Every structure is written in structure tokens, then in C-alpha cells.
């Protein structure tokens, strides 16, 4: 159903129009299916002739549906018609169109994104610093532990009683 989003159910795209077909002929071809609100055949600016397609807008969705079912693939003035639901007109610049909104309309979201990026960088830096501090602390603890072990070894060598105890423990 995602494809049907934005589709104008009352307006039909009619493609494959012969050169002779004008808005009144198009109107006459589609009026048997119901009351028509509007008929348009966009003109080519250079030739001032229609560009072989047009739009028919019905008052009722059901009438548009019936017209599409019956007229898609039908012949008009020797040409086979393509009839579909019309898609909303798109303005240059992608889905929304850059001309659909003023340039400054996006400023707030831009600033928000900038702040979020700065916050993420700050958090990452804090995390790196915390990891480094934890790593340094671990290294220090390991070094201290090793120093303690060395001191124990020295104590065992110097203390005959501790030496005897260590030998007993090893022989077990």
C-alpha cells in the first residue's frame, strides 16, 4: 500500500493522446463514467500543442475507478490510451522538492543536527578518556601486583623459615 500513498484517486492520467484530441474531446470520452470536475492537457511551450497526455478529474472516486478500468487500453482517434491514477506533481529537487519550502525552513533542523553531532563527539571523547584512565589504572595495579610478588620472592630468599614453607608447598 506504500505505493498508493500520494496517489490522487479522483484524478486520472491519460497517456497516448492523438494530436487531434483536445480538452473537450477528452471530456466527451470520459463523461459517460461520471461527473467531471476538470480536464487538463498540458501544452508544450515550444509548439503550443499538448504533450500527448492529459488529466481528467472526477467528482467521485468510484467514477474515476470505473473510467480507468474501462478506458485503459481503449482506442481514441486511432491511438491506444494508457489510463492510471495520477501521481501528485513533483517539483524539482527530489521527493519534497527544494522549491516547495523556503531555504530557511530547514535551518532549525540543521542546527539541531549540528548540536547532536557536537554532543556525540563530546560523549565519544569522554568515553575515550574514561577508557584510557581505566586502562592506565589497570596497568598501574598490575605493575604494583608484580612489585608485590617480587618483594615476596626477596622475603622468601632472605627468610629461612619462609623458604622452608615455600618448599613444602611446592612438594605437595
LUMGULO-489569 format. One record per residue: residue in one letter; z, x, y of N, C-alpha, C, O in turn. Coordinates in steps of 0.2 Angstrom, whole numbers. Layout:
N
+------+-------+-------+-------+-------+-------+-------+-------+-------+-------+-------+-------+-------+
| rose |   n_z |   n_x |   n_y |  ca_z |  ca_x |  ca_y |   c_z |   c_x |   c_y |   o_z |   o_x |   o_y |
+------+-------+-------+-------+-------+-------+-------+-------+-------+-------+-------+-------+-------+
|    A |     Z |     X |     Y |     Z |     X |     Y |     Z |     X |     Y |     Z |     X |     Y |
...
+------+-------+-------+-------+-------+-------+-------+-------+-------+-------+-------+-------+-------+
This chain:
172
+------+-------+-------+-------+-------+-------+-------+-------+-------+-------+-------+-------+-------+
| rose |   n_z |   n_x |   n_y |  ca_z |  ca_x |  ca_y |   c_z |   c_x |   c_y |   o_z |   o_x |   o_y |
+------+-------+-------+-------+-------+-------+-------+-------+-------+-------+-------+-------+-------+
|    X |     0 |     4 |    -6 |     0 |     0 |     0 |     0 |     4 |     6 |    -1 |     2 |    12 |
|    X |     1 |    11 |     6 |     2 |    15 |    11 |    -5 |    15 |    15 |    -5 |    16 |    21 |
|    X |   -11 |    15 |    11 |   -17 |    15 |    14 |   -18 |     9 |    19 |   -22 |     9 |    23 |
|    X |   -15 |     3 |    17 |   -16 |    -3 |    21 |   -12 |    -3 |    27 |   -14 |    -7 |    32 |
|    X |    -8 |     2 |    28 |    -4 |     2 |    35 |    -9 |     3 |    40 |   -14 |     7 |    40 |
|    X |    -8 |     0 |    46 |   -13 |     0 |    52 |   -19 |    -3 |    51 |   -23 |    -4 |    56 |
|    X |   -21 |    -6 |    45 |   -27 |   -10 |    45 |   -26 |   -16 |    48 |   -21 |   -20 |    48 |
|    X |   -32 |   -18 |    52 |   -32 |   -24 |    56 |   -35 |   -30 |    51 |   -41 |   -30 |    50 |
|    X |   -31 |   -34 |    48 |   -33 |   -39 |    44 |   -37 |   -45 |    47 |   -41 |   -48 |    43 |
|    X |   -37 |   -45 |    53 |   -41 |   -51 |    56 |   -48 |   -48 |    58 |   -53 |   -52 |    59 |
|    X |   -49 |   -41 |    59 |   -55 |   -38 |    61 |   -59 |   -35 |    56 |   -56 |   -31 |    52 |
|    X |   -65 |   -36 |    55 |   -69 |   -33 |    50 |   -74 |   -28 |    53 |   -77 |   -29 |    59 |
|    X |   -75 |   -23 |    50 |   -80 |   -18 |    52 |   -87 |   -20 |    48 |   -86 |   -21 |    42 |
|    X |   -92 |   -20 |    51 |   -98 |   -22 |    48 |  -103 |   -17 |    50 |  -106 |   -16 |    55 |
|    X |  -105 |   -13 |    44 |  -110 |    -7 |    45 |  -116 |    -9 |    42 |  -117 |   -14 |    38 |
|    X |  -121 |    -5 |    44 |  -128 |    -6 |    41 |  -132 |   -11 |    45 |  -137 |   -14 |    42 |
|    X |  -131 |   -12 |    51 |  -134 |   -17 |    55 |  -141 |   -15 |    57 |  -142 |    -9 |    59 |
|    X |  -146 |   -19 |    56 |  -153 |   -18 |    59 |  -153 |   -17 |    66 |  -149 |   -20 |    70 |
|    X |  -158 |   -14 |    69 |  -159 |   -13 |    76 |  -159 |   -20 |    80 |  -157 |   -21 |    85 |
|    X |  -162 |   -25 |    77 |  -163 |   -31 |    80 |  -157 |   -35 |    81 |  -157 |   -40 |    85 |
|    X |  -152 |   -34 |    77 |  -146 |   -38 |    76 |  -142 |   -37 |    83 |  -140 |   -31 |    85 |
|    X |  -140 |   -42 |    86 |  -136 |   -41 |    92 |  -129 |   -45 |    91 |  -128 |   -48 |    85 |
|    X |  -125 |   -46 |    96 |  -118 |   -49 |    95 |  -119 |   -56 |    93 |  -115 |   -59 |    89 |
|    X |  -124 |   -60 |    96 |  -125 |   -67 |    95 |  -127 |   -68 |    88 |  -125 |   -73 |    84 |
|    X |  -132 |   -64 |    85 |  -134 |   -64 |    78 |  -128 |   -63 |    73 |  -127 |   -66 |    68 |
|    X |  -124 |   -58 |    75 |  -119 |   -56 |    71 |  -114 |   -62 |    71 |  -111 |   -63 |    65 |
|    X |  -112 |   -65 |    77 |  -108 |   -70 |    77 |  -111 |   -76 |    73 |  -107 |   -79 |    69 |
|    X |  -117 |   -77 |    73 |  -120 |   -83 |    69 |  -119 |   -82 |    62 |  -119 |   -86 |    58 |
|    X |  -120 |   -75 |    60 |  -120 |   -73 |    52 |  -113 |   -74 |    50 |  -112 |   -76 |    44 |
|    X |  -108 |   -74 |    54 |  -101 |   -74 |    51 |   -97 |   -80 |    53 |   -92 |   -81 |    50 |
|    X |  -100 |   -85 |    57 |   -96 |   -91 |    59 |   -95 |   -96 |    54 |   -90 |   -99 |    54 |
|    X |   -99 |   -96 |    48 |   -98 |  -100 |    43 |   -91 |   -99 |    39 |   -89 |  -103 |    36 |
|    X |   -88 |   -93 |    40 |   -82 |   -92 |    37 |   -76 |   -94 |    41 |   -70 |   -94 |    38 |
|    X |   -76 |   -95 |    47 |   -70 |   -97 |    51 |   -71 |   -96 |    59 |   -76 |   -93 |    61 |
|    X |   -66 |   -98 |    62 |   -67 |   -97 |    70 |   -66 |   -89 |    71 |   -62 |   -86 |    69 |
|    X |   -71 |   -87 |    76 |   -72 |   -80 |    78 |   -69 |   -79 |    85 |   -70 |   -83 |    89 |
|    X |   -64 |   -74 |    85 |   -61 |   -73 |    91 |   -66 |   -68 |    96 |   -66 |   -69 |   102 |
|    X |   -69 |   -63 |    92 |   -73 |   -58 |    96 |   -78 |   -55 |    92 |   -77 |   -54 |    86 |
|    X |   -83 |   -53 |    95 |   -89 |   -49 |    91 |   -90 |   -43 |    96 |   -92 |   -44 |   102 |
|    X |   -91 |   -37 |    93 |   -92 |   -31 |    97 |   -97 |   -27 |    93 |   -97 |   -26 |    87 |
|    X |  -102 |   -25 |    97 |  -107 |   -20 |    94 |  -107 |   -14 |    99 |  -111 |   -14 |   104 |
|    X |  -103 |    -9 |    97 |  -103 |    -3 |   102 |  -110 |     0 |   103 |  -114 |     1 |    98 |
|    X |  -111 |     2 |   109 |  -118 |     4 |   111 |  -118 |    12 |   111 |  -113 |    15 |   113 |
|    X |  -123 |    15 |   110 |  -124 |    22 |   110 |  -126 |    23 |   118 |  -130 |    20 |   121 |
|    X |  -122 |    28 |   121 |  -123 |    29 |   128 |  -130 |    31 |   130 |  -132 |    29 |   135 |
|    X |  -133 |    35 |   126 |  -139 |    38 |   127 |  -145 |    33 |   127 |  -149 |    32 |   131 |
|    X |  -145 |    29 |   121 |  -150 |    24 |   120 |  -149 |    17 |   122 |  -154 |    13 |   123 |
|    X |  -143 |    16 |   124 |  -140 |     9 |   126 |  -142 |     4 |   120 |  -142 |    -2 |   122 |
|    X |  -143 |     6 |   114 |  -143 |     2 |   108 |  -137 |     2 |   104 |  -133 |     7 |   104 |
|    X |  -136 |    -3 |   100 |  -130 |    -2 |    96 |  -130 |     3 |    91 |  -136 |     5 |    89 |
|    X |  -125 |     6 |    88 |  -125 |    11 |    83 |  -125 |     9 |    76 |  -122 |    13 |    72 |
|    X |  -128 |     4 |    75 |  -129 |     1 |    68 |  -123 |    -1 |    65 |  -122 |    -2 |    58 |
|    X |  -117 |    -3 |    69 |  -111 |    -6 |    66 |  -108 |   -10 |    71 |  -110 |   -10 |    77 |
|    X |  -104 |   -15 |    69 |  -101 |   -19 |    74 |   -94 |   -21 |    71 |   -92 |   -20 |    65 |
|    X |   -90 |   -25 |    75 |   -84 |   -28 |    73 |   -83 |   -35 |    74 |   -86 |   -38 |    80 |
|    X |   -81 |   -39 |    69 |   -80 |   -46 |    70 |   -73 |   -48 |    69 |   -70 |   -46 |    64 |
|    X |   -70 |   -51 |    74 |   -63 |   -53 |    74 |   -62 |   -60 |    73 |   -64 |   -64 |    77 |
|    X |   -59 |   -62 |    68 |   -57 |   -69 |    66 |   -50 |   -71 |    69 |   -46 |   -67 |    70 |
|    X |   -49 |   -78 |    70 |   -43 |   -80 |    72 |   -38 |   -80 |    66 |   -32 |   -79 |    67 |
|    X |   -41 |   -81 |    60 |   -36 |   -82 |    54 |   -38 |   -76 |    49 |   -44 |   -74 |    48 |
|    X |   -33 |   -73 |    46 |   -34 |   -68 |    41 |   -38 |   -70 |    35 |   -42 |   -66 |    33 |
|    X |   -36 |   -76 |    33 |   -40 |   -79 |    27 |   -47 |   -79 |    28 |   -51 |   -78 |    24 |
|    X |   -49 |   -81 |    34 |   -56 |   -82 |    36 |   -60 |   -75 |    36 |   -65 |   -74 |    33 |
|    X |   -56 |   -70 |    38 |   -59 |   -63 |    38 |   -59 |   -61 |    31 |   -64 |   -57 |    29 |
|    X |   -54 |   -62 |    27 |   -55 |   -60 |    20 |   -61 |   -63 |    16 |   -64 |   -60 |    12 |
|    X |   -62 |   -70 |    17 |   -67 |   -74 |    14 |   -74 |   -71 |    17 |   -79 |   -70 |    13 |
|    X |   -74 |   -69 |    23 |   -81 |   -66 |    26 |   -82 |   -59 |    23 |   -88 |   -58 |    21 |
|    X |   -77 |   -55 |    22 |   -78 |   -49 |    19 |   -80 |   -49 |    12 |   -85 |   -46 |    10 |
|    X |   -77 |   -54 |     8 |   -79 |   -55 |     1 |   -86 |   -57 |     0 |   -89 |   -55 |    -4 |
|    X |   -88 |   -61 |     5 |   -95 |   -64 |     4 |  -100 |   -60 |     7 |  -106 |   -60 |     5 |
|    X |   -99 |   -56 |    13 |  -104 |   -53 |    16 |  -105 |   -45 |    15 |  -110 |   -42 |    16 |
|    X |  -100 |   -43 |    11 |  -100 |   -36 |     9 |  -106 |   -35 |     4 |  -105 |   -38 |    -1 |
|    X |  -111 |   -31 |     5 |  -117 |   -31 |     1 |  -122 |   -36 |     2 |  -127 |   -36 |    -1 |
|    X |  -121 |   -40 |     7 |  -126 |   -46 |     8 |  -132 |   -42 |    13 |  -131 |   -37 |    15 |
|    X |  -137 |   -46 |    13 |  -143 |   -43 |    17 |  -144 |   -47 |    24 |  -143 |   -53 |    24 |
|    X |  -145 |   -43 |    29 |  -146 |   -46 |    36 |  -151 |   -43 |    39 |  -151 |   -37 |    40 |
|    X |  -157 |   -46 |    41 |  -163 |   -43 |    44 |  -165 |   -37 |    39 |  -167 |   -32 |    42 |
|    X |  -165 |   -38 |    33 |  -168 |   -33 |    28 |  -163 |   -27 |    27 |  -166 |   -22 |    23 |
|    X |  -157 |   -27 |    29 |  -153 |   -21 |    28 |  -147 |   -24 |    25 |  -144 |   -29 |    26 |
|    X |  -144 |   -20 |    20 |  -138 |   -22 |    16 |  -132 |   -20 |    20 |  -131 |   -14 |    23 |
|    X |  -127 |   -25 |    21 |  -121 |   -24 |    25 |  -116 |   -21 |    21 |  -115 |   -22 |    15 |
|    X |  -112 |   -17 |    25 |  -105 |   -15 |    22 |  -100 |   -18 |    26 |  -100 |   -17 |    32 |
|    X |   -96 |   -22 |    23 |   -90 |   -25 |    27 |   -84 |   -24 |    24 |   -82 |   -25 |    18 |
|    X |   -79 |   -21 |    28 |   -72 |   -19 |    26 |   -68 |   -21 |    32 |   -70 |   -23 |    37 |
|    X |   -61 |   -21 |    30 |   -56 |   -22 |    36 |   -57 |   -16 |    41 |   -58 |   -10 |    39 |
|    X |   -57 |   -17 |    47 |   -57 |   -12 |    52 |   -51 |    -8 |    53 |   -45 |   -11 |    52 |
|    X |   -51 |    -1 |    54 |   -46 |     3 |    55 |   -45 |     3 |    62 |   -49 |     3 |    66 |
|    X |   -38 |     4 |    65 |   -37 |     4 |    72 |   -41 |    10 |    75 |   -42 |    16 |    71 |
|    X |   -43 |    10 |    81 |   -47 |    15 |    84 |   -43 |    21 |    85 |   -37 |    21 |    87 |
|    X |   -45 |    27 |    83 |   -41 |    33 |    84 |   -44 |    37 |    90 |   -50 |    37 |    92 |
|    X |   -39 |    40 |    94 |   -40 |    43 |   100 |   -40 |    51 |    98 |   -36 |    53 |    93 |
|    X |   -45 |    55 |   101 |   -45 |    62 |    99 |   -38 |    65 |    99 |   -34 |    63 |   103 |
|    X |   -37 |    69 |    94 |   -31 |    73 |    94 |   -26 |    71 |    88 |   -20 |    71 |    88 |
|    X |   -29 |    69 |    82 |   -25 |    68 |    76 |   -23 |    60 |    76 |   -26 |    56 |    79 |
|    X |   -18 |    59 |    71 |   -16 |    53 |    70 |   -14 |    49 |    76 |   -16 |    43 |    77 |
|    X |   -10 |    51 |    80 |    -7 |    48 |    86 |   -12 |    49 |    91 |   -13 |    44 |    95 |
|    X |   -15 |    55 |    92 |   -19 |    56 |    97 |   -16 |    59 |   103 |   -11 |    56 |   106 |
|    X |   -18 |    65 |   106 |   -15 |    68 |   111 |   -15 |    64 |   118 |   -11 |    65 |   122 |
|    X |   -20 |    60 |   118 |   -21 |    56 |   124 |   -17 |    50 |   124 |   -17 |    46 |   129 |
|    X |   -14 |    48 |   119 |   -10 |    42 |   118 |    -4 |    42 |   122 |    -1 |    37 |   123 |
|    X |    -1 |    48 |   123 |     5 |    49 |   126 |     5 |    54 |   132 |     0 |    58 |   131 |
|    X |     9 |    54 |   137 |     9 |    59 |   142 |    11 |    65 |   139 |    15 |    66 |   134 |
|    X |     9 |    71 |   142 |    10 |    78 |   140 |    18 |    79 |   139 |    21 |    82 |   134 |
|    X |    22 |    76 |   144 |    29 |    77 |   144 |    33 |    73 |   140 |    39 |    74 |   139 |
|    X |    30 |    68 |   136 |    33 |    64 |   132 |    37 |    67 |   126 |    42 |    65 |   123 |
|    X |    34 |    73 |   124 |    36 |    77 |   118 |    42 |    82 |   121 |    44 |    85 |   116 |
|    X |    43 |    83 |   127 |    47 |    88 |   130 |    54 |    87 |   127 |    57 |    93 |   125 |
|    X |    57 |    82 |   126 |    64 |    81 |   123 |    64 |    83 |   116 |    69 |    87 |   114 |
|    X |    60 |    81 |   112 |    60 |    84 |   105 |    59 |    91 |   105 |    61 |    94 |   100 |
|    X |    54 |    94 |   109 |    53 |   101 |   109 |    60 |   105 |   111 |    61 |   109 |   107 |
|    X |    63 |   102 |   116 |    70 |   106 |   117 |    75 |   105 |   112 |    78 |   110 |   110 |
|    X |    75 |    99 |   109 |    79 |    98 |   103 |    78 |   103 |    97 |    82 |   106 |    94 |
|    X |    71 |   104 |    96 |    69 |   109 |    90 |    71 |   116 |    92 |    73 |   119 |    88 |
|    X |    70 |   118 |    99 |    72 |   124 |   101 |    79 |   125 |   100 |    82 |   131 |    97 |
|    X |    84 |   120 |   102 |    91 |   121 |   101 |    93 |   122 |    94 |    97 |   126 |    92 |
|    X |    89 |   118 |    89 |    91 |   118 |    82 |    89 |   125 |    79 |    93 |   127 |    75 |
|    X |    83 |   127 |    82 |    81 |   134 |    79 |    86 |   139 |    81 |    88 |   144 |    77 |
|    X |    89 |   139 |    88 |    93 |   144 |    90 |   100 |   143 |    86 |   103 |   148 |    85 |
|    X |   102 |   137 |    85 |   108 |   136 |    81 |   108 |   139 |    74 |   112 |   142 |    72 |
|    X |   102 |   138 |    71 |   101 |   140 |    64 |   101 |   148 |    64 |   104 |   151 |    60 |
|    X |    98 |   151 |    69 |    98 |   159 |    70 |   105 |   161 |    71 |   107 |   166 |    68 |
|    X |   109 |   157 |    75 |   116 |   159 |    76 |   120 |   159 |    70 |   124 |   163 |    68 |
|    X |   119 |   153 |    66 |   123 |   152 |    60 |   121 |   158 |    55 |   125 |   160 |    51 |
|    X |   114 |   159 |    54 |   112 |   164 |    50 |   115 |   171 |    51 |   117 |   175 |    47 |
|    X |   116 |   173 |    58 |   119 |   179 |    60 |   126 |   179 |    58 |   129 |   184 |    56 |
|    X |   130 |   174 |    59 |   137 |   173 |    57 |   138 |   174 |    50 |   142 |   178 |    48 |
|    X |   133 |   171 |    46 |   134 |   172 |    39 |   132 |   179 |    36 |   136 |   181 |    32 |
|    X |   127 |   182 |    39 |   126 |   189 |    38 |   132 |   193 |    39 |   134 |   198 |    36 |
|    X |   135 |   192 |    45 |   141 |   196 |    47 |   147 |   195 |    43 |   150 |   200 |    41 |
|    X |   148 |   189 |    41 |   153 |   187 |    36 |   152 |   190 |    29 |   157 |   193 |    26 |
|    X |   146 |   190 |    27 |   144 |   194 |    20 |   145 |   201 |    21 |   148 |   204 |    16 |
|    X |   143 |   204 |    26 |   144 |   211 |    27 |   152 |   213 |    27 |   154 |   218 |    24 |
|    X |   156 |   209 |    31 |   163 |   210 |    31 |   166 |   209 |    24 |   170 |   213 |    22 |
|    X |   164 |   204 |    20 |   167 |   203 |    14 |   165 |   209 |     9 |   169 |   212 |     5 |
|    X |   158 |   212 |    10 |   156 |   217 |     6 |   160 |   224 |     8 |   162 |   228 |     3 |
|    X |   161 |   225 |    14 |   165 |   231 |    16 |   172 |   230 |    14 |   175 |   235 |    11 |
|    X |   175 |   224 |    14 |   182 |   224 |    12 |   182 |   225 |     4 |   187 |   228 |     2 |
|    X |   177 |   223 |     0 |   177 |   224 |    -7 |   176 |   231 |    -8 |   180 |   234 |   -13 |
|    X |   172 |   235 |    -5 |   171 |   242 |    -6 |   178 |   246 |    -4 |   180 |   250 |    -8 |
|    X |   181 |   243 |     1 |   187 |   247 |     3 |   193 |   246 |    -3 |   196 |   250 |    -5 |
|    X |   193 |   239 |    -5 |   198 |   238 |   -11 |   196 |   242 |   -17 |   201 |   245 |   -20 |
|    X |   190 |   242 |   -19 |   188 |   246 |   -25 |   190 |   254 |   -24 |   192 |   257 |   -28 |
|    X |   188 |   256 |   -18 |   190 |   263 |   -16 |   198 |   264 |   -17 |   200 |   269 |   -20 |
|    X |   201 |   260 |   -14 |   209 |   260 |   -14 |   211 |   260 |   -22 |   216 |   264 |   -24 |
|    X |   208 |   256 |   -26 |   210 |   255 |   -33 |   208 |   261 |   -36 |   212 |   264 |   -40 |
|    X |   203 |   265 |   -35 |   201 |   271 |   -38 |   206 |   276 |   -36 |   208 |   280 |   -40 |
|    X |   208 |   276 |   -30 |   213 |   281 |   -27 |   219 |   280 |   -31 |   223 |   285 |   -33 |
|    X |   221 |   274 |   -32 |   227 |   272 |   -36 |   227 |   275 |   -43 |   232 |   278 |   -45 |
|    X |   221 |   274 |   -46 |   220 |   277 |   -53 |   221 |   284 |   -53 |   224 |   287 |   -58 |
|    X |   218 |   288 |   -48 |   218 |   295 |   -48 |   225 |   297 |   -47 |   228 |   302 |   -50 |
|    X |   229 |   294 |   -43 |   236 |   296 |   -42 |   240 |   295 |   -48 |   245 |   299 |   -50 |
|    X |   239 |   289 |   -52 |   242 |   288 |   -58 |   241 |   294 |   -63 |   245 |   296 |   -67 |
|    X |   234 |   296 |   -63 |   232 |   302 |   -68 |   236 |   308 |   -66 |   239 |   311 |   -70 |
|    X |   237 |   309 |   -60 |   240 |   315 |   -57 |   248 |   314 |   -59 |   251 |   319 |   -62 |
|    X |   251 |   308 |   -58 |   258 |   307 |   -60 |   259 |   309 |   -68 |   264 |   312 |   -70 |
|    X |   254 |   306 |   -72 |   255 |   307 |   -79 |   255 |   315 |   -81 |   258 |   317 |   -85 |
|    X |   250 |   318 |   -78 |   250 |   325 |   -79 |   256 |   329 |   -77 |   258 |   334 |   -81 |
|    X |   259 |   327 |   -72 |   265 |   331 |   -69 |   271 |   328 |   -73 |   276 |   332 |   -73 |
|    X |   271 |   322 |   -76 |   277 |   320 |   -79 |   277 |   320 |   -86 |   273 |   316 |   -89 |
|    X |   281 |   324 |   -90 |   280 |   325 |   -97 |   282 |   318 |  -101 |   279 |   317 |  -106 |
|    X |   286 |   314 |   -98 |   288 |   308 |  -101 |   282 |   303 |  -101 |   281 |   300 |  -106 |
|    X |   279 |   302 |   -95 |   273 |   298 |   -94 |   268 |   300 |   -98 |   264 |   296 |  -101 |
|    X |   267 |   307 |   -99 |   262 |   310 |  -103 |   263 |   308 |  -111 |   258 |   306 |  -114 |
|    X |   269 |   308 |  -113 |   270 |   306 |  -120 |   269 |   298 |  -121 |   266 |   296 |  -126 |
|    X |   271 |   294 |  -116 |   270 |   287 |  -116 |   262 |   286 |  -116 |   260 |   281 |  -120 |
|    X |   258 |   289 |  -112 |   251 |   288 |  -112 |   248 |   290 |  -119 |   243 |   286 |  -121 |
|    X |   250 |   295 |  -122 |   248 |   297 |  -129 |   249 |   292 |  -134 |   245 |   290 |  -138 |
|    X |   255 |   289 |  -134 |   257 |   284 |  -139 |   253 |   278 |  -138 |   250 |   275 |  -143 |
|    X |   252 |   276 |  -132 |   247 |   270 |  -130 |   240 |   271 |  -133 |   237 |   267 |  -135 |
|    X |   238 |   278 |  -132 |   231 |   279 |  -134 |   230 |   279 |  -142 |   225 |   277 |  -144 |
|    X |   236 |   281 |  -145 |   235 |   281 |  -153 |   236 |   275 |  -156 |   235 |   274 |  -162 |
|    X |   238 |   270 |  -152 |   239 |   263 |  -155 |   233 |   260 |  -157 |   233 |   254 |  -159 |
+------+-------+-------+-------+-------+-------+-------+-------+-------+-------+-------+-------+-------+
